[in-house]
Amino acid sequence: MVENGYVKIKDIKPVLSGYLRKTLLLIKKNDVPDEKAVHDIRVFLKKSRAVLKLIRSQDEMELNNRDLDSLKKAGRLLSDIRDTSVQRKVIKELKKEYPDLFINLEDNSIIASLMTTGDQQSDQHPEIIVKIKEAEDLLYKTAYRIRFRSMNDFDPHMLIKELGNAYDKVSGCYLSARSQSLETNIHEFRKRSKDFLYQLYFFRPLNPATVKSLEKKLDSLTRNQGRYNDLSQLIRSLGYSPGNKNPAALDELIIHIRERQDMYMKKIWPAAFKLFCPGTNFINLLGFKILVI
């Protein structure tokens, strides 16, 4: 929204504080958060980091760096729980689709472990609780620092400039991933896409319908990127290497996993081209009627 030449966007501090508050409520709800809670916690952490990147040029740099580092560490501490649950879900889906194949994979210890891991992780339970407690401590300290930090005088034009920088980063990652579809490139493309998506939220007042539509497209894009990445992590967890003498059943399983990845990539590239095609004007894409950036 632009009133008398003043650009108005959503207040940042209440939203950022809300993300951290909701994260702490979820992490304290049970000794070990369930699959949905871990997913929601990690989303709030990513949203919080995206906000800190957006305000970075106008924030207290030392504190901003510390907060970003703390949130990144907290996410990593919880990543094992999330990754294992997702891989278990995918393996069970594949077993349901290819039951005869999995008969020949019964001796695979990694697959057997993934199939049985879940509520039965009694051996890992104490270790998981320690990690969760460490993540909780990091979040408390971050929330405390932000509580006493002034975040009322951000220049909205500078924030729009930072949003443009985020868009440029995604566009660069898209071009790298499209030119050379390495898993590392696709993963980086996904991370920067999420930053841009979560930062966009604050600019809804400038053009609500267009921004919400763009958020919806980005959300669909990042979901498909996430599913592709989950499958890549599963392949790594299986310790698969095409150069080794693998059992035929494992080779076939990997082919089916790659087929799923191909399906997601067919959805990713056309959507990404519409959003990040080289030469796309960032301001026109968002429909902002702002001349000064």
C-alpha atoms as an extended CHARMM CRD file, in Angstrom:
* protein
*
       293  EXT
         1         1  MET       CA              0.0000000000        0.0000000000        0.0000000000  PROA      1               0.0000000000
         2         2  VAL       CA              1.2570000000        3.4730000000       -0.8550000000  PROA      2               0.0000000000
         3         3  GLU       CA             -0.2310000000        6.3890000000        1.0690000000  PROA      3               0.0000000000
         4         4  ASN       CA              0.9430000000        9.9550000000        0.3970000000  PROA      4               0.0000000000
         5         5  GLY       CA              4.2050000000        8.5980000000       -1.0180000000  PROA      5               0.0000000000
         6         6  TYR       CA              4.7720000000        6.3480000000        2.0130000000  PROA      6               0.0000000000
         7         7  VAL       CA              5.1580000000        2.6380000000        1.3460000000  PROA      7               0.0000000000
         8         8  LYS       CA              3.4380000000        0.5460000000        4.0010000000  PROA      8               0.0000000000
         9         9  ILE       CA              4.2270000000       -3.1250000000        4.5130000000  PROA      9               0.0000000000
        10        10  LYS       CA              3.3970000000       -5.5990000000        7.2880000000  PROA      10              0.0000000000
        11        11  ASP       CA              5.0410000000       -4.9590000000       10.6760000000  PROA      11              0.0000000000
        12        12  ILE       CA              8.0060000000       -7.2890000000       10.9510000000  PROA      12              0.0000000000
        13        13  LYS       CA              8.7350000000       -7.7130000000       14.6600000000  PROA      13              0.0000000000
        14        14  PRO       CA              5.2950000000       -9.0740000000       15.6860000000  PROA      14              0.0000000000
        15        15  VAL       CA              5.4310000000      -11.6550000000       12.8860000000  PROA      15              0.0000000000
        16        16  LEU       CA              9.0050000000      -12.7310000000       13.6680000000  PROA      16              0.0000000000
        17        17  SER       CA              8.2610000000      -12.9550000000       17.3980000000  PROA      17              0.0000000000
        18        18  GLY       CA              5.1380000000      -14.9620000000       16.5740000000  PROA      18              0.0000000000
        19        19  TYR       CA              7.1080000000      -17.4840000000       14.5400000000  PROA      19              0.0000000000
        20        20  LEU       CA              9.5080000000      -18.0550000000       17.4440000000  PROA      20              0.0000000000
        21        21  ARG       CA              6.7230000000      -18.2110000000       20.0230000000  PROA      21              0.0000000000
        22        22  LYS       CA              4.8360000000      -20.8540000000       18.0090000000  PROA      22              0.0000000000
        23        23  THR       CA              8.0680000000      -22.8010000000       17.5160000000  PROA      23              0.0000000000
        24        24  LEU       CA              8.7330000000      -22.9080000000       21.2600000000  PROA      24              0.0000000000
        25        25  LEU       CA              5.1610000000      -23.9960000000       21.9980000000  PROA      25              0.0000000000
        26        26  LEU       CA              5.4970000000      -26.8790000000       19.5470000000  PROA      26              0.0000000000
        27        27  ILE       CA              8.9060000000      -27.9790000000       20.7910000000  PROA      27              0.0000000000
        28        28  LYS       CA              7.7640000000      -27.9760000000       24.4360000000  PROA      28              0.0000000000
        29        29  LYS       CA              4.4910000000      -29.8010000000       23.8050000000  PROA      29              0.0000000000
        30        30  ASN       CA              6.0220000000      -33.2930000000       24.0910000000  PROA      30              0.0000000000
        31        31  ASP       CA              9.3940000000      -34.7790000000       25.0140000000  PROA      31              0.0000000000
        32        32  VAL       CA              9.8320000000      -35.7060000000       21.3580000000  PROA      32              0.0000000000
        33        33  PRO       CA              7.7620000000      -33.7470000000       18.7890000000  PROA      33              0.0000000000
        34        34  ASP       CA              5.7820000000      -35.9060000000       16.3840000000  PROA      34              0.0000000000
        35        35  GLU       CA              6.3050000000      -35.8170000000       12.6240000000  PROA      35              0.0000000000
        36        36  LYS       CA              3.8440000000      -32.9710000000       11.9960000000  PROA      36              0.0000000000
        37        37  ALA       CA              5.2460000000      -30.8700000000       14.8540000000  PROA      37              0.0000000000
        38        38  VAL       CA              8.8160000000      -31.2850000000       13.5830000000  PROA      38              0.0000000000
        39        39  HSD       CA              7.7000000000      -30.2430000000       10.1020000000  PROA      39              0.0000000000
        40        40  ASP       CA              5.9150000000      -27.1500000000       11.4430000000  PROA      40              0.0000000000
        41        41  ILE       CA              8.8730000000      -26.2310000000       13.6700000000  PROA      41              0.0000000000
        42        42  ARG       CA             11.2770000000      -26.3860000000       10.7370000000  PROA      42              0.0000000000
        43        43  VAL       CA              8.9560000000      -24.2420000000        8.6190000000  PROA      43              0.0000000000
        44        44  PHE       CA              8.8000000000      -21.5730000000       11.3530000000  PROA      44              0.0000000000
        45        45  LEU       CA             12.5900000000      -21.6680000000       11.6420000000  PROA      45              0.0000000000
        46        46  LYS       CA             12.9920000000      -21.1640000000        7.8850000000  PROA      46              0.0000000000
        47        47  LYS       CA             10.4730000000      -18.3240000000        7.9340000000  PROA      47              0.0000000000
        48        48  SER       CA             12.3260000000      -16.6800000000       10.8280000000  PROA      48              0.0000000000
        49        49  ARG       CA             15.6560000000      -16.9190000000        9.0190000000  PROA      49              0.0000000000
        50        50  ALA       CA             14.1370000000      -15.4640000000        5.8590000000  PROA      50              0.0000000000
        51        51  VAL       CA             12.8860000000      -12.4740000000        7.8980000000  PROA      51              0.0000000000
        52        52  LEU       CA             16.3180000000      -11.9170000000        9.4260000000  PROA      52              0.0000000000
        53        53  LYS       CA             17.8730000000      -11.9420000000        5.9500000000  PROA      53              0.0000000000
        54        54  LEU       CA             15.2920000000       -9.4150000000        4.7640000000  PROA      54              0.0000000000
        55        55  ILE       CA             16.1220000000       -6.9230000000        7.5350000000  PROA      55              0.0000000000
        56        56  ARG       CA             19.8410000000       -7.7230000000        7.6130000000  PROA      56              0.0000000000
        57        57  SER       CA             21.0550000000       -4.4600000000        6.0450000000  PROA      57              0.0000000000
        58        58  GLN       CA             19.1000000000       -2.4070000000        8.6220000000  PROA      58              0.0000000000
        59        59  ASP       CA             19.4920000000       -4.6550000000       11.6580000000  PROA      59              0.0000000000
        60        60  GLU       CA             22.2790000000       -4.8750000000       14.2460000000  PROA      60              0.0000000000
        61        61  MET       CA             24.7030000000       -6.9920000000       12.2220000000  PROA      61              0.0000000000
        62        62  GLU       CA             26.3270000000       -8.8840000000       15.0830000000  PROA      62              0.0000000000
        63        63  LEU       CA             22.9940000000       -9.8490000000       16.6220000000  PROA      63              0.0000000000
        64        64  ASN       CA             21.5160000000      -10.6890000000       13.2410000000  PROA      64              0.0000000000
        65        65  ASN       CA             24.4180000000      -13.0420000000       12.5010000000  PROA      65              0.0000000000
        66        66  ARG       CA             24.0710000000      -14.6860000000       15.9100000000  PROA      66              0.0000000000
        67        67  ASP       CA             20.3260000000      -15.1720000000       15.4660000000  PROA      67              0.0000000000
        68        68  LEU       CA             20.7260000000      -16.6350000000       11.9800000000  PROA      68              0.0000000000
        69        69  ASP       CA             23.3820000000      -19.0400000000       13.2520000000  PROA      69              0.0000000000
        70        70  SER       CA             21.2490000000      -20.1130000000       16.2360000000  PROA      70              0.0000000000
        71        71  LEU       CA             18.1970000000      -20.8070000000       14.0780000000  PROA      71              0.0000000000
        72        72  LYS       CA             20.3050000000      -22.7420000000       11.5770000000  PROA      72              0.0000000000
        73        73  LYS       CA             21.7580000000      -24.8970000000       14.3680000000  PROA      73              0.0000000000
        74        74  ALA       CA             18.3020000000      -25.5260000000       15.8320000000  PROA      74              0.0000000000
        75        75  GLY       CA             17.0520000000      -26.6920000000       12.4350000000  PROA      75              0.0000000000
        76        76  ARG       CA             19.9740000000      -29.0570000000       12.0210000000  PROA      76              0.0000000000
        77        77  LEU       CA             19.3840000000      -30.5680000000       15.4490000000  PROA      77              0.0000000000
        78        78  LEU       CA             15.8550000000      -31.4980000000       14.4020000000  PROA      78              0.0000000000
        79        79  SER       CA             16.6650000000      -32.5290000000       10.8430000000  PROA      79              0.0000000000
        80        80  ASP       CA             17.4260000000      -36.1780000000       11.6290000000  PROA      80              0.0000000000
        81        81  ILE       CA             13.9550000000      -36.7230000000       13.1200000000  PROA      81              0.0000000000
        82        82  ARG       CA             12.2590000000      -35.1640000000       10.1170000000  PROA      82              0.0000000000
        83        83  ASP       CA             14.4300000000      -36.8580000000        7.4820000000  PROA      83              0.0000000000
        84        84  THR       CA             13.9490000000      -40.3200000000        8.9620000000  PROA      84              0.0000000000
        85        85  SER       CA             10.1580000000      -39.9680000000        9.1610000000  PROA      85              0.0000000000
        86        86  VAL       CA              9.9390000000      -38.7450000000        5.5460000000  PROA      86              0.0000000000
        87        87  GLN       CA             12.1740000000      -41.5450000000        4.2740000000  PROA      87              0.0000000000
        88        88  ARG       CA             10.1440000000      -44.1270000000        6.1690000000  PROA      88              0.0000000000
        89        89  LYS       CA              6.9640000000      -42.7920000000        4.5590000000  PROA      89              0.0000000000
        90        90  VAL       CA              8.4660000000      -42.9150000000        1.0470000000  PROA      90              0.0000000000
        91        91  ILE       CA              9.8360000000      -46.4430000000        1.5300000000  PROA      91              0.0000000000
        92        92  LYS       CA              6.4040000000      -47.6600000000        2.6870000000  PROA      92              0.0000000000
        93        93  GLU       CA              4.7670000000      -46.0480000000       -0.3480000000  PROA      93              0.0000000000
        94        94  LEU       CA              7.2520000000      -47.7610000000       -2.6530000000  PROA      94              0.0000000000
        95        95  LYS       CA              6.7270000000      -51.1020000000       -0.9460000000  PROA      95              0.0000000000
        96        96  LYS       CA              2.9900000000      -50.7870000000       -1.4370000000  PROA      96              0.0000000000
        97        97  GLU       CA              3.5160000000      -49.9790000000       -5.1280000000  PROA      97              0.0000000000
        98        98  TYR       CA              6.1760000000      -52.6560000000       -5.7580000000  PROA      98              0.0000000000
        99        99  PRO       CA              5.5310000000      -55.4690000000       -3.2430000000  PROA      99              0.0000000000
       100       100  ASP       CA              7.3260000000      -58.1600000000       -5.2820000000  PROA      100             0.0000000000
       101       101  LEU       CA             10.4560000000      -56.0100000000       -5.5000000000  PROA      101             0.0000000000
       102       102  PHE       CA             10.6140000000      -55.5710000000       -1.7420000000  PROA      102             0.0000000000
       103       103  ILE       CA             10.5270000000      -59.3190000000       -1.1960000000  PROA      103             0.0000000000
       104       104  ASN       CA             14.0090000000      -59.3110000000       -2.7390000000  PROA      104             0.0000000000
       105       105  LEU       CA             15.0710000000      -56.4210000000       -0.4930000000  PROA      105             0.0000000000
       106       106  GLU       CA             14.2110000000      -58.0760000000        2.8180000000  PROA      106             0.0000000000
       107       107  ASP       CA             17.9080000000      -58.5840000000        3.6280000000  PROA      107             0.0000000000
       108       108  ASN       CA             18.7430000000      -54.8940000000        3.1580000000  PROA      108             0.0000000000
       109       109  SER       CA             19.4970000000      -53.6950000000        6.7010000000  PROA      109             0.0000000000
       110       110  ILE       CA             19.0620000000      -49.9900000000        5.8910000000  PROA      110             0.0000000000
       111       111  ILE       CA             15.6040000000      -50.5020000000        4.4130000000  PROA      111             0.0000000000
       112       112  ALA       CA             14.6610000000      -52.7690000000        7.3220000000  PROA      112             0.0000000000
       113       113  SER       CA             15.7830000000      -50.0800000000        9.7680000000  PROA      113             0.0000000000
       114       114  LEU       CA             13.7950000000      -47.3820000000        7.9720000000  PROA      114             0.0000000000
       115       115  MET       CA             10.7080000000      -49.5830000000        7.9410000000  PROA      115             0.0000000000
       116       116  THR       CA             10.8350000000      -50.2010000000       11.6800000000  PROA      116             0.0000000000
       117       117  THR       CA             12.0980000000      -46.7960000000       12.8810000000  PROA      117             0.0000000000
       118       118  GLY       CA              9.4780000000      -44.5650000000       14.4180000000  PROA      118             0.0000000000
       119       119  ASP       CA              7.8490000000      -44.9300000000       17.7700000000  PROA      119             0.0000000000
       120       120  GLN       CA             10.2700000000      -47.8110000000       18.3130000000  PROA      120             0.0000000000
       121       121  GLN       CA             13.4140000000      -45.5930000000       18.4310000000  PROA      121             0.0000000000
       122       122  SER       CA             13.9790000000      -46.4130000000       22.1040000000  PROA      122             0.0000000000
       123       123  ASP       CA             17.7440000000      -46.6120000000       21.6940000000  PROA      123             0.0000000000
       124       124  GLN       CA             17.8930000000      -43.1510000000       20.1080000000  PROA      124             0.0000000000
       125       125  HSD       CA             15.3060000000      -41.5800000000       22.4030000000  PROA      125             0.0000000000
       126       126  PRO       CA             17.7400000000      -40.1010000000       24.9950000000  PROA      126             0.0000000000
       127       127  GLU       CA             19.9470000000      -38.6830000000       22.2300000000  PROA      127             0.0000000000
       128       128  ILE       CA             16.9450000000      -37.1290000000       20.5130000000  PROA      128             0.0000000000
       129       129  ILE       CA             15.7740000000      -35.5020000000       23.7640000000  PROA      129             0.0000000000
       130       130  VAL       CA             19.2250000000      -33.9510000000       24.2550000000  PROA      130             0.0000000000
       131       131  LYS       CA             19.1200000000      -32.4920000000       20.7340000000  PROA      131             0.0000000000
       132       132  ILE       CA             15.6230000000      -31.1220000000       21.2650000000  PROA      132             0.0000000000
       133       133  LYS       CA             16.6500000000      -29.4970000000       24.5420000000  PROA      133             0.0000000000
       134       134  GLU       CA             19.6400000000      -27.8890000000       22.8450000000  PROA      134             0.0000000000
       135       135  ALA       CA             17.4040000000      -26.5730000000       20.0420000000  PROA      135             0.0000000000
       136       136  GLU       CA             14.9480000000      -25.2260000000       22.6230000000  PROA      136             0.0000000000
       137       137  ASP       CA             17.7240000000      -23.3430000000       24.4410000000  PROA      137             0.0000000000
       138       138  LEU       CA             18.8880000000      -21.7750000000       21.1790000000  PROA      138             0.0000000000
       139       139  LEU       CA             15.3550000000      -20.6570000000       20.3900000000  PROA      139             0.0000000000
       140       140  TYR       CA             14.8010000000      -19.1430000000       23.8500000000  PROA      140             0.0000000000
       141       141  LYS       CA             17.9780000000      -17.0830000000       23.5700000000  PROA      141             0.0000000000
       142       142  THR       CA             17.0990000000      -15.9360000000       20.0470000000  PROA      142             0.0000000000
       143       143  ALA       CA             13.5630000000      -14.9550000000       21.0430000000  PROA      143             0.0000000000
       144       144  TYR       CA             14.9220000000      -13.0730000000       24.0580000000  PROA      144             0.0000000000
       145       145  ARG       CA             17.3930000000      -11.0910000000       21.9540000000  PROA      145             0.0000000000
       146       146  ILE       CA             14.7080000000      -10.1570000000       19.4300000000  PROA      146             0.0000000000
       147       147  ARG       CA             12.2590000000       -9.1800000000       22.1740000000  PROA      147             0.0000000000
       148       148  PHE       CA             14.4960000000       -6.2930000000       23.2280000000  PROA      148             0.0000000000
       149       149  ARG       CA             15.5690000000       -5.2520000000       19.7430000000  PROA      149             0.0000000000
       150       150  SER       CA             14.1200000000       -2.1770000000       18.0390000000  PROA      150             0.0000000000
       151       151  MET       CA             12.4930000000       -3.1280000000       14.7520000000  PROA      151             0.0000000000
       152       152  ASN       CA             10.1510000000       -0.2210000000       14.1480000000  PROA      152             0.0000000000
       153       153  ASP       CA             12.1000000000        2.0570000000       11.8360000000  PROA      153             0.0000000000
       154       154  PHE       CA             12.9580000000       -0.0670000000        8.8390000000  PROA      154             0.0000000000
       155       155  ASP       CA             12.9680000000        1.8220000000        5.5590000000  PROA      155             0.0000000000
       156       156  PRO       CA             10.3850000000       -0.0130000000        3.3790000000  PROA      156             0.0000000000
       157       157  HSD       CA             12.1780000000        1.0140000000        0.1770000000  PROA      157             0.0000000000
       158       158  MET       CA             15.3340000000       -0.6920000000        1.4530000000  PROA      158             0.0000000000
       159       159  LEU       CA             13.2870000000       -3.7570000000        2.3250000000  PROA      159             0.0000000000
       160       160  ILE       CA             11.9300000000       -3.8340000000       -1.2290000000  PROA      160             0.0000000000
       161       161  LYS       CA             15.5120000000       -3.6090000000       -2.4490000000  PROA      161             0.0000000000
       162       162  GLU       CA             16.4330000000       -6.6050000000       -0.2550000000  PROA      162             0.0000000000
       163       163  LEU       CA             13.4500000000       -8.4980000000       -1.6600000000  PROA      163             0.0000000000
       164       164  GLY       CA             14.7710000000       -7.7170000000       -5.1350000000  PROA      164             0.0000000000
       165       165  ASN       CA             18.1790000000       -9.0550000000       -4.1160000000  PROA      165             0.0000000000
       166       166  ALA       CA             16.4890000000      -12.2550000000       -2.8930000000  PROA      166             0.0000000000
       167       167  TYR       CA             14.7040000000      -12.5590000000       -6.2420000000  PROA      167             0.0000000000
       168       168  ASP       CA             18.0010000000      -12.1090000000       -8.1040000000  PROA      168             0.0000000000
       169       169  LYS       CA             19.5770000000      -14.8740000000       -6.0020000000  PROA      169             0.0000000000
       170       170  VAL       CA             16.7270000000      -17.2610000000       -6.8210000000  PROA      170             0.0000000000
       171       171  SER       CA             16.9610000000      -16.3890000000      -10.5110000000  PROA      171             0.0000000000
       172       172  GLY       CA             20.6890000000      -17.1230000000      -10.4700000000  PROA      172             0.0000000000
       173       173  CYS       CA             20.1080000000      -20.4480000000       -8.7080000000  PROA      173             0.0000000000
       174       174  TYR       CA             17.3780000000      -21.3230000000      -11.2140000000  PROA      174             0.0000000000
       175       175  LEU       CA             19.7260000000      -20.6890000000      -14.1210000000  PROA      175             0.0000000000
       176       176  SER       CA             22.4840000000      -22.7930000000      -12.5080000000  PROA      176             0.0000000000
       177       177  ALA       CA             20.1000000000      -25.6530000000      -11.7280000000  PROA      177             0.0000000000
       178       178  ARG       CA             18.5140000000      -25.5470000000      -15.1910000000  PROA      178             0.0000000000
       179       179  SER       CA             21.8900000000      -25.4580000000      -16.9210000000  PROA      179             0.0000000000
       180       180  GLN       CA             23.3810000000      -28.2200000000      -14.7960000000  PROA      180             0.0000000000
       181       181  SER       CA             20.8420000000      -30.2570000000      -12.8400000000  PROA      181             0.0000000000
       182       182  LEU       CA             23.1440000000      -31.3240000000      -10.0360000000  PROA      182             0.0000000000
       183       183  GLU       CA             21.3660000000      -32.1570000000       -6.7910000000  PROA      183             0.0000000000
       184       184  THR       CA             23.3840000000      -29.4620000000       -5.0060000000  PROA      184             0.0000000000
       185       185  ASN       CA             22.1730000000      -26.8580000000       -7.5210000000  PROA      185             0.0000000000
       186       186  ILE       CA             18.5570000000      -27.9480000000       -7.1940000000  PROA      186             0.0000000000
       187       187  HSD       CA             18.8230000000      -27.9330000000       -3.3950000000  PROA      187             0.0000000000
       188       188  GLU       CA             20.2600000000      -24.3990000000       -3.3950000000  PROA      188             0.0000000000
       189       189  PHE       CA             17.5090000000      -23.2930000000       -5.7870000000  PROA      189             0.0000000000
       190       190  ARG       CA             14.9290000000      -24.6380000000       -3.3430000000  PROA      190             0.0000000000
       191       191  LYS       CA             16.4630000000      -22.8780000000       -0.3190000000  PROA      191             0.0000000000
       192       192  ARG       CA             16.6060000000      -19.5080000000       -2.0420000000  PROA      192             0.0000000000
       193       193  SER       CA             13.0600000000      -19.9840000000       -3.3940000000  PROA      193             0.0000000000
       194       194  LYS       CA             11.8250000000      -20.4690000000        0.1620000000  PROA      194             0.0000000000
       195       195  ASP       CA             13.6110000000      -17.3220000000        1.3560000000  PROA      195             0.0000000000
       196       196  PHE       CA             11.9000000000      -15.3170000000       -1.3670000000  PROA      196             0.0000000000
       197       197  LEU       CA              8.5100000000      -16.9360000000       -0.6530000000  PROA      197             0.0000000000
       198       198  TYR       CA              8.6130000000      -16.2160000000        3.0720000000  PROA      198             0.0000000000
       199       199  GLN       CA              9.8300000000      -12.6480000000        2.5650000000  PROA      199             0.0000000000
       200       200  LEU       CA              7.0520000000      -11.8990000000        0.0880000000  PROA      200             0.0000000000
       201       201  TYR       CA              4.4460000000      -12.2130000000        2.8480000000  PROA      201             0.0000000000
       202       202  PHE       CA              5.3920000000       -8.8050000000        4.2750000000  PROA      202             0.0000000000
       203       203  PHE       CA              4.7010000000       -7.0650000000        0.9640000000  PROA      203             0.0000000000
       204       204  ARG       CA              1.1110000000       -8.2190000000        0.5170000000  PROA      204             0.0000000000
       205       205  PRO       CA             -0.3140000000       -4.7460000000        1.3260000000  PROA      205             0.0000000000
       206       206  LEU       CA              1.3710000000       -3.3290000000       -1.8010000000  PROA      206             0.0000000000
       207       207  ASN       CA             -0.6430000000       -5.5560000000       -4.1310000000  PROA      207             0.0000000000
       208       208  PRO       CA             -2.6070000000       -8.2390000000       -2.1990000000  PROA      208             0.0000000000
       209       209  ALA       CA             -4.0820000000      -10.2270000000       -5.1090000000  PROA      209             0.0000000000
       210       210  THR       CA             -0.8860000000      -10.4060000000       -7.1710000000  PROA      210             0.0000000000
       211       211  VAL       CA              1.4030000000      -11.1550000000       -4.2200000000  PROA      211             0.0000000000
       212       212  LYS       CA             -0.8920000000      -13.8910000000       -2.8760000000  PROA      212             0.0000000000
       213       213  SER       CA             -1.0630000000      -15.4560000000       -6.3370000000  PROA      213             0.0000000000
       214       214  LEU       CA              2.7210000000      -15.4120000000       -6.5740000000  PROA      214             0.0000000000
       215       215  GLU       CA              3.0230000000      -16.9350000000       -3.0880000000  PROA      215             0.0000000000
       216       216  LYS       CA              0.7060000000      -19.7550000000       -4.1540000000  PROA      216             0.0000000000
       217       217  LYS       CA              2.8440000000      -20.5010000000       -7.2270000000  PROA      217             0.0000000000
       218       218  LEU       CA              6.0430000000      -20.3940000000       -5.1820000000  PROA      218             0.0000000000
       219       219  ASP       CA              4.5640000000      -22.6540000000       -2.5200000000  PROA      219             0.0000000000
       220       220  SER       CA              3.6980000000      -25.2630000000       -5.1620000000  PROA      220             0.0000000000
       221       221  LEU       CA              7.1780000000      -24.9330000000       -6.6770000000  PROA      221             0.0000000000
       222       222  THR       CA              8.9970000000      -25.3540000000       -3.3550000000  PROA      222             0.0000000000
       223       223  ARG       CA              6.8310000000      -28.3390000000       -2.3930000000  PROA      223             0.0000000000
       224       224  ASN       CA              7.8620000000      -30.1650000000       -5.5550000000  PROA      224             0.0000000000
       225       225  GLN       CA             11.4840000000      -29.1330000000       -4.9870000000  PROA      225             0.0000000000
       226       226  GLY       CA             11.2000000000      -30.5090000000       -1.4560000000  PROA      226             0.0000000000
       227       227  ARG       CA              9.8420000000      -33.8400000000       -2.6540000000  PROA      227             0.0000000000
       228       228  TYR       CA             12.6900000000      -34.1180000000       -5.1440000000  PROA      228             0.0000000000
       229       229  ASN       CA             15.1940000000      -33.3750000000       -2.3650000000  PROA      229             0.0000000000
       230       230  ASP       CA             13.6000000000      -35.9360000000       -0.0210000000  PROA      230             0.0000000000
       231       231  LEU       CA             14.1320000000      -38.6130000000       -2.6590000000  PROA      231             0.0000000000
       232       232  SER       CA             17.7640000000      -37.5470000000       -3.1050000000  PROA      232             0.0000000000
       233       233  GLN       CA             18.3030000000      -37.8770000000        0.6430000000  PROA      233             0.0000000000
       234       234  LEU       CA             16.7180000000      -41.3270000000        0.5970000000  PROA      234             0.0000000000
       235       235  ILE       CA             19.1510000000      -42.4790000000       -2.0870000000  PROA      235             0.0000000000
       236       236  ARG       CA             22.0490000000      -41.1660000000        0.0060000000  PROA      236             0.0000000000
       237       237  SER       CA             20.7080000000      -42.9070000000        3.1190000000  PROA      237             0.0000000000
       238       238  LEU       CA             20.5770000000      -46.1710000000        1.2020000000  PROA      238             0.0000000000
       239       239  GLY       CA             24.3100000000      -45.7560000000        0.5290000000  PROA      239             0.0000000000
       240       240  TYR       CA             23.7220000000      -46.3620000000       -3.1550000000  PROA      240             0.0000000000
       241       241  SER       CA             26.4950000000      -45.9840000000       -5.6990000000  PROA      241             0.0000000000
       242       242  PRO       CA             25.9210000000      -46.9730000000       -9.3530000000  PROA      242             0.0000000000
       243       243  GLY       CA             29.5640000000      -47.9200000000       -9.6850000000  PROA      243             0.0000000000
       244       244  ASN       CA             29.2990000000      -50.7070000000       -7.1080000000  PROA      244             0.0000000000
       245       245  LYS       CA             28.0990000000      -54.2400000000       -7.6460000000  PROA      245             0.0000000000
       246       246  ASN       CA             24.6230000000      -53.7420000000       -6.2450000000  PROA      246             0.0000000000
       247       247  PRO       CA             21.8750000000      -56.3320000000       -5.9380000000  PROA      247             0.0000000000
       248       248  ALA       CA             19.5570000000      -56.1230000000       -8.9590000000  PROA      248             0.0000000000
       249       249  ALA       CA             16.5980000000      -55.3670000000       -6.6810000000  PROA      249             0.0000000000
       250       250  LEU       CA             18.3660000000      -52.3090000000       -5.2250000000  PROA      250             0.0000000000
       251       251  ASP       CA             19.2630000000      -51.0320000000       -8.6980000000  PROA      251             0.0000000000
       252       252  GLU       CA             15.6190000000      -51.3760000000       -9.6930000000  PROA      252             0.0000000000
       253       253  LEU       CA             14.4470000000      -49.5540000000       -6.5560000000  PROA      253             0.0000000000
       254       254  ILE       CA             16.7590000000      -46.6400000000       -7.3440000000  PROA      254             0.0000000000
       255       255  ILE       CA             15.3480000000      -46.4700000000      -10.8750000000  PROA      255             0.0000000000
       256       256  HSD       CA             11.8280000000      -46.1970000000       -9.4650000000  PROA      256             0.0000000000
       257       257  ILE       CA             12.9760000000      -43.4390000000       -7.0900000000  PROA      257             0.0000000000
       258       258  ARG       CA             14.5960000000      -41.6020000000      -10.0060000000  PROA      258             0.0000000000
       259       259  GLU       CA             11.3480000000      -41.9380000000      -11.9670000000  PROA      259             0.0000000000
       260       260  ARG       CA              9.5790000000      -40.1370000000       -9.1330000000  PROA      260             0.0000000000
       261       261  GLN       CA             12.1980000000      -37.4240000000       -9.2280000000  PROA      261             0.0000000000
       262       262  ASP       CA             11.6930000000      -37.0510000000      -12.9810000000  PROA      262             0.0000000000
       263       263  MET       CA              7.9840000000      -36.5750000000      -12.3740000000  PROA      263             0.0000000000
       264       264  TYR       CA              8.6370000000      -33.7210000000       -9.9380000000  PROA      264             0.0000000000
       265       265  MET       CA             11.1810000000      -32.0830000000      -12.2350000000  PROA      265             0.0000000000
       266       266  LYS       CA              8.5980000000      -32.0120000000      -15.0370000000  PROA      266             0.0000000000
       267       267  LYS       CA              6.4850000000      -29.8700000000      -12.7280000000  PROA      267             0.0000000000
       268       268  ILE       CA              9.3430000000      -27.7240000000      -11.4270000000  PROA      268             0.0000000000
       269       269  TRP       CA             10.9080000000      -26.4380000000      -14.6450000000  PROA      269             0.0000000000
       270       270  PRO       CA              7.8360000000      -24.9490000000      -16.3910000000  PROA      270             0.0000000000
       271       271  ALA       CA              6.7180000000      -23.2400000000      -13.1570000000  PROA      271             0.0000000000
       272       272  ALA       CA             10.2180000000      -21.9090000000      -12.4800000000  PROA      272             0.0000000000
       273       273  PHE       CA             10.5640000000      -20.5470000000      -16.0190000000  PROA      273             0.0000000000
       274       274  LYS       CA              7.4270000000      -18.4210000000      -15.6200000000  PROA      274             0.0000000000
       275       275  LEU       CA              8.7690000000      -16.9220000000      -12.3840000000  PROA      275             0.0000000000
       276       276  PHE       CA             12.5130000000      -16.6440000000      -12.9230000000  PROA      276             0.0000000000
       277       277  CYS       CA             13.1160000000      -16.5230000000      -16.6730000000  PROA      277             0.0000000000
       278       278  PRO       CA             16.2030000000      -14.3720000000      -17.4250000000  PROA      278             0.0000000000
       279       279  GLY       CA             15.1590000000      -10.7910000000      -18.1990000000  PROA      279             0.0000000000
       280       280  THR       CA             12.0240000000      -10.9160000000      -16.0430000000  PROA      280             0.0000000000
       281       281  ASN       CA             11.3690000000       -7.5420000000      -14.4030000000  PROA      281             0.0000000000
       282       282  PHE       CA             11.0410000000       -8.1020000000      -10.6530000000  PROA      282             0.0000000000
       283       283  ILE       CA              8.7900000000       -5.0940000000      -10.0350000000  PROA      283             0.0000000000
       284       284  ASN       CA              6.5000000000       -5.9380000000      -12.9620000000  PROA      284             0.0000000000
       285       285  LEU       CA              6.2130000000       -9.5320000000      -11.7420000000  PROA      285             0.0000000000
       286       286  LEU       CA              4.9020000000       -8.3250000000       -8.3940000000  PROA      286             0.0000000000
       287       287  GLY       CA              2.8330000000       -5.5310000000       -9.8850000000  PROA      287             0.0000000000
       288       288  PHE       CA              4.3470000000       -2.9240000000       -7.5610000000  PROA      288             0.0000000000
       289       289  LYS       CA              3.8040000000        0.6720000000       -8.6530000000  PROA      289             0.0000000000
       290       290  ILE       CA              7.0220000000        1.9160000000       -7.1000000000  PROA      290             0.0000000000
       291       291  LEU       CA              9.6350000000        3.7740000000       -9.0770000000  PROA      291             0.0000000000
       292       292  VAL       CA             12.2960000000        4.2440000000       -6.3850000000  PROA      292             0.0000000000
       293       293  ILE       CA             14.1490000000        1.1160000000       -5.2340000000  PROA      293             0.0000000000
